[in-house]
Amino acid sequence: MTADQVYGLIDFPLFLILGESLIVQYFPRRNYFWIRAVICSIAVIAFNFLRDFSYVPIGWLNSAIQTTFPLITFALSLIGLSICFKATIPSILLAGTVGYCIQNFSYCLMSIIRISIGFDQSLWYYVIAILAPIFCLTYFTTYFIYLRNKDLKIGIDKIQEKRQILITLMALAGISILSCYAMMTSSKFNSKGMWYCTYSFDMIVGIIIVTTELELLRSRKNAIDKMKVQTLWEIDKKTMPKMLKTWILSMLRCTI
């Protein structure tokens, strides 16, 4: 197996795991974290080597099979996150979805650049020379726009909202359908315009999903703050009359 083939099999799970780390770095870790993390990462990456043996000569079926591998890899990464971190299922899904979108956005942008320049995608050293900086730029841009505020990190591992499950399913469906469409159209049309449109729309979907995810996180934090203020106000309403009565009685005693 050549270096190009090896890179082609490990690039997706590797950048997916790195993307997920944007959120899970704020999760409490389980005991023996590094042992768990290494074993789970190796398992997720090793699974993708099965993709090399899954080729079938039927075009649409091969596209469908190749599309399911990222989905299964994503599911395995979620299982790995739950093994390594103490967090609720919605929090794990948040980390996985953001990581998936970051990886997908970086890959689509790299593909647009590759098509424009015209270099061979099989040359892994060209791909990594472009994909790695794009991924880092996407990763840190997401961090500085959304997660730089330390207050948003509070309770990020204890999200309970069931809507997170729906958002994750929508993200998977949207990205998977677009990826499958790109693979199928590439075998029929050799048009740069078609590639540009497909990848650009895929990137826009990813941006919308990540923005929605992290804005919901921001609104959740604001709702928690509002609830705390309301609770303090209710406590004050109950305690203030007693405090006022005590103060008046003490003043009367002083005047007698």
C-alpha positions in Angstrom: 0.0 0.0 0.0 1.5 3.3 -1.1 1.7 6.5 1.0 -1.0 8.1 -1.2 -3.4 5.2 -0.4 -2.7 5.3 3.3 -3.3 9.0 3.5 -6.5 8.7 1.5 -7.8 6.2 4.2 -6.8 8.1 7.3 -7.4 11.8 6.4 -11.1 11.8 7.2 -11.0 10.1 10.6 -7.9 12.1 11.6 -9.3 15.5 10.8 -12.7 14.5 12.2 -11.1 13.6 15.6 -9.1 16.9 15.6 -12.3 18.8 14.8 -14.2 17.2 17.6 -11.4 18.2 20.0 -12.6 21.8 19.7 -15.6 21.0 21.9 -14.5 17.9 23.9 -11.4 19.7 25.3 -13.9 21.3 27.8 -15.4 17.9 28.8 -14.3 16.2 32.1 -12.2 13.2 31.3 -12.7 9.6 32.4 -10.0 7.7 34.3 -7.1 6.5 32.2 -8.1 9.0 29.6 -5.0 8.8 27.4 -5.1 5.0 27.2 -8.8 5.2 26.2 -8.1 8.0 23.7 -5.3 6.2 22.0 -7.2 2.9 21.7 -10.4 4.6 20.4 -8.5 6.8 17.9 -6.7 3.7 16.5 -9.9 1.8 16.2 -11.7 4.7 14.3 -8.8 5.1 11.9 -8.2 1.4 11.4 -11.9 0.9 10.4 -11.3 3.1 7.4 -8.8 0.6 6.0 -11.7 -1.7 5.3 -12.8 0.9 2.7 -10.0 -0.3 0.4 -11.8 -3.7 0.1 -15.3 -2.4 -0.4 -15.2 -1.4 -4.1 -17.9 -2.7 -6.4 -18.1 -2.2 -10.1 -21.7 -0.8 -10.0 -21.4 3.0 -10.0 -24.3 4.1 -7.9 -23.9 1.2 -5.4 -20.2 2.0 -5.0 -21.1 5.6 -4.4 -23.6 4.6 -1.7 -21.1 2.3 0.0 -18.3 4.9 0.0 -20.8 7.4 1.4 -21.7 5.1 4.3 -18.1 4.8 5.5 -17.8 8.4 6.8 -21.2 7.9 8.6 -20.0 4.7 10.3 -16.7 6.4 11.1 -18.6 9.3 12.6 -20.7 6.9 14.7 -17.6 5.2 15.9 -16.0 8.5 16.9 -19.1 9.3 18.9 -18.8 6.0 20.8 -15.1 6.8 21.3 -16.0 10.2 22.8 -18.5 8.7 25.2 -15.8 6.2 26.3 -13.2 8.9 26.9 -15.3 11.8 28.4 -18.0 12.2 31.0 -20.7 14.1 29.1 -24.4 13.8 28.2 -25.5 12.3 24.8 -26.5 15.8 23.4 -23.1 17.2 24.4 -21.3 14.3 22.6 -23.5 14.9 19.5 -22.6 18.6 19.6 -18.9 17.8 19.6 -19.3 15.3 16.9 -21.4 17.5 14.6 -19.1 20.5 14.9 -16.1 18.3 14.2 -17.8 16.7 11.2 -18.7 20.1 9.8 -15.2 21.6 10.3 -13.7 18.6 8.6 -16.2 18.7 5.7 -15.8 22.5 5.3 -12.0 22.2 5.1 -12.2 19.3 2.6 -14.6 21.2 0.3 -12.5 24.3 0.4 -9.4 22.3 -0.4 -11.2 20.5 -3.2 -12.2 23.9 -4.8 -8.6 25.0 -4.6 -7.4 21.7 -6.0 -9.8 22.0 -9.0 -8.8 25.6 -9.6 -5.0 24.8 -9.5 -5.4 21.4 -11.2 -3.1 19.2 -9.2 -3.7 15.5 -8.8 -5.7 14.7 -5.6 -3.8 11.4 -5.2 -0.6 13.3 -4.5 -1.0 13.3 -0.7 1.8 15.8 0.0 0.0 18.4 -2.1 -3.3 17.7 -0.4 -1.9 17.9 3.1 0.1 21.1 2.2 -3.3 22.8 1.4 -5.7 20.9 3.7 -3.7 21.2 6.9 -3.5 25.1 6.8 -7.2 25.3 5.7 -8.2 23.0 8.6 -6.2 25.0 11.1 -7.7 28.2 9.9 -11.2 26.8 10.0 -10.6 25.4 13.5 -9.2 28.6 15.1 -11.7 30.8 13.3 -14.6 28.7 14.8 -12.9 29.0 18.2 -12.3 32.7 18.2 -15.8 33.5 16.8 -17.9 31.3 19.1 -15.9 29.7 22.0 -13.5 32.4 23.1 -16.1 33.5 25.7 -15.3 31.4 28.7 -18.8 31.6 30.0 -20.1 29.6 27.0 -17.9 26.6 28.1 -19.7 26.3 31.5 -22.0 23.3 31.4 -21.1 22.4 27.8 -20.8 18.8 28.9 -24.2 18.7 30.5 -26.5 19.7 27.6 -29.9 18.0 27.9 -31.9 19.4 25.0 -33.3 16.7 22.7 -33.2 19.1 19.8 -29.5 18.4 19.6 -30.3 14.9 18.3 -32.4 16.4 15.5 -29.8 18.9 14.5 -27.1 16.1 14.3 -29.4 14.0 12.1 -30.1 16.9 9.8 -26.4 17.7 9.6 -25.5 14.1 8.7 -28.3 13.9 6.1 -27.4 17.2 4.5 -23.7 16.6 4.2 -24.1 12.9 3.2 -26.6 13.6 0.4 -24.4 16.4 -1.0 -21.3 14.2 -0.8 -23.1 11.3 -2.5 -24.4 13.7 -5.2 -20.9 15.1 -5.8 -19.5 11.5 -6.2 -22.3 10.5 -8.6 -22.2 13.6 -10.7 -18.5 13.5 -11.0 -18.8 10.2 -12.9 -21.3 11.7 -15.4 -20.1 15.3 -15.8 -16.6 16.6 -15.9 -17.6 20.2 -15.3 -15.8 22.6 -12.9 -18.9 24.6 -12.5 -20.8 21.6 -11.2 -18.0 20.9 -8.7 -17.8 24.5 -7.6 -21.6 24.6 -7.0 -21.7 21.3 -5.1 -18.8 22.0 -2.9 -19.8 25.6 -2.2 -23.3 24.6 -1.2 -21.9 21.9 1.0 -19.7 24.5 2.7 -22.7 26.8 3.2 -24.6 23.9 4.8 -21.7 23.3 7.2 -21.5 27.0 8.2 -25.2 27.1 8.9 -25.1 24.0 11.0 -22.1 25.1 13.1 -23.6 28.6 13.5 -26.9 27.1 14.6 -25.2 24.7 17.0 -23.1 27.3 18.8 -25.7 30.0 18.8 -28.0 27.5 20.6 -25.2 27.1 23.0 -25.0 30.8 23.5 -28.8 31.1 24.0 -28.7 28.2 26.4 -26.2 30.1 28.5 -28.3 33.2 28.5 -31.4 31.2 29.5 -29.4 29.8 32.5 -28.3 33.3 33.5 -31.9 34.5 33.3 -33.1 31.6 35.4 -30.4 32.3 38.0 -31.5 36.0 38.2 -35.1 35.0 38.5 -34.3 32.6 41.3 -32.4 35.2 43.2 -35.3 37.6 42.7 -37.8 35.1 44.1 -35.5 34.5 47.1 -35.2 38.3 47.7 -39.0 38.7 47.6 -39.4 36.1 50.3 -36.6 37.2 52.5 -37.0 41.0 52.2 -40.2 41.4 54.3 -38.6 39.3 57.1 -35.5 41.4 57.0 -37.5 44.6 57.0 -39.6 43.5 59.9 -36.4 42.5 61.9 -34.9 45.8 61.1 -38.0 47.8 62.3 -38.2 45.8 65.5 -34.5 46.4 66.2 -35.0 50.1 65.6 -38.0 50.2 68.0 -36.0 48.4 70.7 -33.3 51.0 70.3 -35.7 53.9 70.8 -37.3 52.5 73.9 
